[in-house]
Amino acid sequence: MGYLEINSNVYQEIAYKSICEFLGVEDNNKFMNFKKGNVLVEKLQSGTDQERELVKFIIQLPAKFGSSFLDFSDSVACHVKKSVEDMTGMVVESVNIKISDVIFEQENL
């Protein structure tokens, strides 16, 4: 049989939509300053007959002031990993989160 190779843009789209869903925001929410370009994808291994692709993410996004950044980043990373693996059947090696900004209570997050 053949193999399945998924374009990096597809992984980026899945992760981006997954994060928007997790945060409860529309993907066109300009106020929060989180865009698809904030999701970087690195394919560590392409799919072959015997192996699944390995994928790594680096995601930059804002966090809410006063919240635990560690809990927030762990929750986002777990949500992205589960979404990508469930949808593609590929292996997510890591989801690295970079907090790029702080959102205050009166702002949307």
C-alpha positions, 0 to 999 in steps of 0.5 A: 500500500501507499503512504499518507503525507500531510502538508504543513499548512494542513497541520497549521490550520488544524492547530489554529482552529483547535486553539480558537475553539479552545479559547472560544474566539472566532478565527477573525478576532483581531482584538486578541492578536492571534493569527494563523501565522502564530502557529509554526509547524515542523515536520520531523519525519515524512510518512512512509509505508511503515511510519507515521509522520512526526510533527512539532508545533511552536505556538505564540499566543496571549494569556490572561493576566492573573491566570497560571501561564503554566496551566494555560499552556499545558491545557492549550498544548493538550488540546492541540495534540489531541485534535491533530492526532485524532484528525490525522492519525499522525504523531505530535512529538511536542507542542511548545507554547510561547506567551506573546502578550498579556490580556487584561480582564476587560479584553477578550480571551 
